[in-house]
Amino acid sequence: MAATLSLEPAGRSCWDEPLSIAVRGLAPEQPVTLRAVLRDEKGALFRAHARYRADAAGELDLARAPALGGSFAGLEPMGLLWAMEPDRPHWRLVKRDVQTPFVVELEVLDGHEPDGGRLLARAVHERHFMAPGVRRVPVREGRVRGTLFLPAGTGPFPGIIDLFGIGGGLLEYRASLLAGKGFAVMALAYYNYDDLPKDLDVIHLEYFEEAVTYLLSHPQAEGPGIGLLGISKGAELCLSMASFLKGITAAVIINGSVANVATTLKYKDESLPPVGTDINRTKVTKDGFSDIMDFLNVPLEGADQNCIIPVERSDTAFLFLVGQDDHNWKSEFYAREASKRLQTHGKEKPQIICYPETGHYIEPPYFPWCKASIHSYFNTVVIWGGKSRAHAMAQVDAWQQLQTFFHKHLSGDKRTIPAKL
């Protein structure tokens, strides 16, 4: 009997959806290797492989069979996705066109040689970024530039603004996936996109205020307030928005800074300078990469006190998702500093979830861990921290945590999902 490779869901699924992988028709206890290959939109290949042994009936179910080695080991049903590594050095997997899927090719090879075994079975699977019924609406309203993703149904839905980091442009994949969970999510660009400023010399919060006003007034967005979701520089901007602007009920801060970084921040007659830096504190790893974790001054005393975002003004509910091995900056320190300032001023204690052996880019589930890549601000290869498996597990949990948090604070859903780590 010929071997068959079966996937559930068959044919297509959403990127953040678990995938069941099984092989049938093997010989009893036959050794095999499973390979997964994905080509990104820039043509870079990402690959993973793992060695397995069929059971006495000649079947192999990745939910029950541990990998015996390869890109990962142990019981890891989704390891063939999260353990992928790029053929190109220092390359991060990013989805730029959410209207098209990533196509994953899966192969079963005889034996335990990932490049030499006879091909036994093959399957192709599409991993999509827009759930059925999700609508994509480009936004050009006043100065606001972005994309609004609306769930299937009539709404209204809890509204969220989604911000990425210092690379600029417009990334939509997190917003599009989150819309599939019942939120109206606007991926917001803030520089180096369309007719927006090309650099970050000065950030004016009035632009973000206009975006908040737009989403609050949208008939498909449920009030009275909206949520914010940001990572890295985007998370820092979410803290600033929650501190200066009205209409923000909840904010999820993924590896953000409580200090204003890299550029002057202005709102009306107030101005925050950027935190000081010292390039001499940058280290070089044994692999020749830059470790920039200590590049920023620790803003606790002296002139750098002026750059701290005044979070104590905010009545927003906060969830901080922190990679404890973040090498971009001291994310855990900043989360706890923000918590201390909020509580000192009688504000609600924020929720902080810390993930051990987890680096900077906490993405939606099953995105491969990025060890090192080009930092757009430094224009050099930097390390991001973390370890592959721990980072992958953190992404799955963080995705559930932020959904629960937003449902609770934006739509009154009191369900909780306990942290797994």
WOSULDA-V23094 format. One record per residue. N is the residue number from 1. RES is the residue in one letter. PHI is phi in whole degrees, 0 to 359 (999 if undefined). PSI is psi in whole degrees, -180 to 180 (NA if undefined). D_LAST is the distance of its C-alpha to the last C-alpha in whole Angstrom. Layout:
BEGIN
n: <N,N>
res: <RES,RES>
phi: <PHI,PHI>
psi: <PSI,PSI>
d_last: <D_LAST,D_LAST>
END
This chain:
BEGIN
n: <1,2,3,4,5,6,7,8,9,10,11,12,13,14,15,16,17,18,19,20,21,22,23,24,25,26,27,28,29,30,31,32,33,34,35,36,37,38,39,40,41,42,43,44,45,46,47,48,49,50,51,52,53,54,55,56,57,58,59,60,61,62,63,64,65,66,67,68,69,70,71,72,73,74,75,76,77,78,79,80,81,82,83,84,85,86,87,88,89,90,91,92,93,94,95,96,97,98,99,100,101,102,103,104,105,106,107,108,109,110,111,112,113,114,115,116,117,118,119,120,121,122,123,124,125,126,127,128,129,130,131,132,133,134,135,136,137,138,139,140,141,142,143,144,145,146,147,148,149,150,151,152,153,154,155,156,157,158,159,160,161,162,163,164,165,166,167,168,169,170,171,172,173,174,175,176,177,178,179,180,181,182,183,184,185,186,187,188,189,190,191,192,193,194,195,196,197,198,199,200,201,202,203,204,205,206,207,208,209,210,211,212,213,214,215,216,217,218,219,220,221,222,223,224,225,226,227,228,229,230,231,232,233,234,235,236,237,238,239,240,241,242,243,244,245,246,247,248,249,250,251,252,253,254,255,256,257,258,259,260,261,262,263,264,265,266,267,268,269,270,271,272,273,274,275,276,277,278,279,280,281,282,283,284,285,286,287,288,289,290,291,292,293,294,295,296,297,298,299,300,301,302,303,304,305,306,307,308,309,310,311,312,313,314,315,316,317,318,319,320,321,322,323,324,325,326,327,328,329,330,331,332,333,334,335,336,337,338,339,340,341,342,343,344,345,346,347,348,349,350,351,352,353,354,355,356,357,358,359,360,361,362,363,364,365,366,367,368,369,370,371,372,373,374,375,376,377,378,379,380,381,382,383,384,385,386,387,388,389,390,391,392,393,394,395,396,397,398,399,400,401,402,403,404,405,406,407,408,409,410,411,412,413,414,415,416,417,418,419,420,421>
res: <M,A,A,T,L,S,L,E,P,A,G,R,S,C,W,D,E,P,L,S,I,A,V,R,G,L,A,P,E,Q,P,V,T,L,R,A,V,L,R,D,E,K,G,A,L,F,R,A,H,A,R,Y,R,A,D,A,A,G,E,L,D,L,A,R,A,P,A,L,G,G,S,F,A,G,L,E,P,M,G,L,L,W,A,M,E,P,D,R,P,H,W,R,L,V,K,R,D,V,Q,T,P,F,V,V,E,L,E,V,L,D,G,H,E,P,D,G,G,R,L,L,A,R,A,V,H,E,R,H,F,M,A,P,G,V,R,R,V,P,V,R,E,G,R,V,R,G,T,L,F,L,P,A,G,T,G,P,F,P,G,I,I,D,L,F,G,I,G,G,G,L,L,E,Y,R,A,S,L,L,A,G,K,G,F,A,V,M,A,L,A,Y,Y,N,Y,D,D,L,P,K,D,L,D,V,I,H,L,E,Y,F,E,E,A,V,T,Y,L,L,S,H,P,Q,A,E,G,P,G,I,G,L,L,G,I,S,K,G,A,E,L,C,L,S,M,A,S,F,L,K,G,I,T,A,A,V,I,I,N,G,S,V,A,N,V,A,T,T,L,K,Y,K,D,E,S,L,P,P,V,G,T,D,I,N,R,T,K,V,T,K,D,G,F,S,D,I,M,D,F,L,N,V,P,L,E,G,A,D,Q,N,C,I,I,P,V,E,R,S,D,T,A,F,L,F,L,V,G,Q,D,D,H,N,W,K,S,E,F,Y,A,R,E,A,S,K,R,L,Q,T,H,G,K,E,K,P,Q,I,I,C,Y,P,E,T,G,H,Y,I,E,P,P,Y,F,P,W,C,K,A,S,I,H,S,Y,F,N,T,V,V,I,W,G,G,K,S,R,A,H,A,M,A,Q,V,D,A,W,Q,Q,L,Q,T,F,F,H,K,H,L,S,G,D,K,R,T,I,P,A,K,L>
phi: <999,287,288,231,250,244,234,221,297,274,85,208,200,278,302,272,265,299,236,272,236,216,234,231,85,272,285,306,57,292,282,219,238,256,237,230,225,223,249,278,287,264,91,282,266,243,224,210,211,209,264,224,226,294,277,295,266,78,243,218,239,293,282,239,259,282,290,266,144,118,289,201,220,94,277,221,303,251,299,294,262,289,268,300,233,281,290,282,295,59,244,252,282,227,261,255,248,282,276,239,271,277,256,254,260,244,227,246,244,289,85,248,254,296,244,233,280,288,290,257,200,210,213,240,226,263,250,265,244,230,294,307,91,292,252,252,236,299,244,225,235,62,270,286,232,179,220,259,249,245,292,296,111,268,73,286,235,303,262,222,257,245,233,258,269,284,288,75,76,226,252,245,292,288,297,294,293,291,298,293,258,102,244,270,241,254,286,248,275,224,192,56,206,53,261,286,306,274,224,245,303,221,250,257,292,300,299,290,297,296,293,299,299,301,291,297,271,287,296,267,257,273,272,273,228,244,253,236,225,211,233,61,302,297,291,300,294,298,298,295,300,294,276,253,255,261,88,248,265,214,217,254,250,259,49,257,241,275,257,287,242,78,207,286,251,233,214,54,260,254,213,246,285,286,297,292,224,215,298,289,274,288,257,241,284,295,274,89,269,272,248,258,302,261,296,279,294,276,276,245,208,69,298,289,301,290,267,285,292,282,299,295,283,273,254,286,278,244,236,258,253,235,274,290,247,295,255,281,196,274,298,294,302,294,296,288,294,297,299,298,293,297,291,300,261,76,270,299,293,286,273,238,243,254,248,293,55,240,264,282,274,278,255,301,306,79,293,297,295,256,288,204,200,291,269,294,283,269,55,211,282,238,271,252,88,95,228,306,291,300,296,296,294,296,297,297,292,299,298,289,298,290,296,299,298,293,299,294,268,257,225,78,281,266,296,231,239,295,296,268,243>
psi: <133,146,145,143,119,142,144,118,151,139,-53,156,169,151,-35,9,134,149,126,129,127,151,134,161,18,167,153,129,28,132,133,162,132,135,146,137,138,138,125,-178,-13,2,1,139,138,135,152,154,156,146,137,171,130,160,-175,-20,4,24,156,118,118,-14,-16,-21,127,144,140,4,178,-133,-18,171,156,-172,101,84,-29,14,-32,-16,-55,-19,5,143,147,147,-34,137,140,45,133,138,120,136,122,-33,101,-5,-7,152,164,137,122,125,126,136,148,124,145,135,-174,25,110,-20,3,-5,158,135,123,-35,158,148,151,134,136,129,108,162,1,117,156,131,-15,135,138,121,107,141,119,84,110,-125,-9,132,125,-162,130,130,126,135,166,148,-179,-23,-167,167,154,133,140,139,132,126,135,-169,-153,-3,-17,-171,-160,115,131,-8,-33,-42,-42,-40,-41,-30,-31,-9,8,19,147,109,126,113,120,125,151,-7,162,45,132,-127,16,164,147,-14,-178,33,-46,136,125,119,-16,-32,-46,-32,-39,-37,-41,-45,-42,-49,-39,-31,-5,134,-20,-1,128,125,-168,-9,170,173,160,141,124,153,142,-128,-35,-36,-41,-41,-35,-41,-41,-44,-44,-26,-32,-27,160,164,11,118,-38,148,133,121,109,109,58,176,139,-5,147,127,137,-23,156,136,129,141,115,-117,13,151,135,123,162,150,148,160,163,104,-23,-14,-4,131,165,127,171,-21,-3,11,161,138,108,12,-34,13,-39,145,150,113,69,-14,166,-154,-30,-8,-31,-17,-3,131,130,67,-23,-15,-17,143,15,145,131,141,120,122,118,127,116,-12,29,121,10,-44,-178,74,-42,-42,-46,-38,-44,-32,-42,-42,-44,-44,-39,-47,-35,-31,19,17,166,135,125,158,129,123,119,133,115,151,33,135,-153,-48,82,106,177,161,144,0,134,146,134,112,-46,145,176,128,123,-27,-42,-18,43,164,124,156,149,-11,169,175,149,-56,-47,-40,-40,-43,-37,-39,-40,-47,-44,-37,-41,-41,-44,-35,-45,-43,-47,-41,-40,-46,-20,-23,10,12,120,9,148,150,112,146,139,-13,NA>
d_last: <43,41,38,36,32,31,28,27,28,31,32,30,26,24,22,19,20,19,22,23,25,28,31,34,37,37,38,37,34,35,33,32,30,28,29,27,29,29,31,30,33,34,35,32,31,27,27,25,26,25,27,27,30,31,31,35,36,35,32,29,26,23,20,22,23,21,22,24,24,25,22,19,19,18,17,16,18,18,18,22,21,18,19,22,24,27,31,31,30,28,27,25,25,26,27,30,32,30,33,33,30,29,31,29,31,30,32,33,35,36,35,33,34,32,36,38,38,40,38,38,36,35,33,33,30,30,27,28,27,29,28,32,33,31,34,34,36,37,38,41,41,43,41,38,37,34,33,32,31,32,30,33,34,37,34,34,30,28,28,26,27,25,25,25,25,28,30,31,33,31,28,28,25,22,25,26,23,22,26,25,23,26,26,29,27,30,29,31,32,33,35,37,37,40,43,40,40,40,38,36,39,38,36,38,35,38,37,34,36,38,35,33,37,37,34,35,38,37,38,35,33,32,33,33,30,28,25,24,21,21,20,21,25,25,22,24,27,25,25,29,29,28,30,33,33,34,32,29,27,23,21,18,18,16,16,20,22,24,27,29,29,32,35,36,35,38,38,42,43,40,39,36,36,34,32,34,33,34,34,35,31,30,29,30,28,29,29,31,29,28,26,26,23,26,29,28,30,28,29,30,33,37,37,34,33,35,33,30,29,30,27,29,31,29,28,25,22,19,16,14,12,12,11,12,14,16,20,21,21,20,17,15,19,20,18,18,22,22,20,23,26,25,25,28,30,29,27,24,20,18,14,12,9,8,6,8,10,11,14,17,17,14,16,16,15,17,18,19,17,20,21,24,26,29,28,31,32,32,34,32,29,26,23,20,17,14,14,15,12,9,11,12,8,7,11,11,8,10,13,13,12,15,17,16,17,20,21,21,23,25,26,26,23,21,19,15,12,9,6,4,0>
END
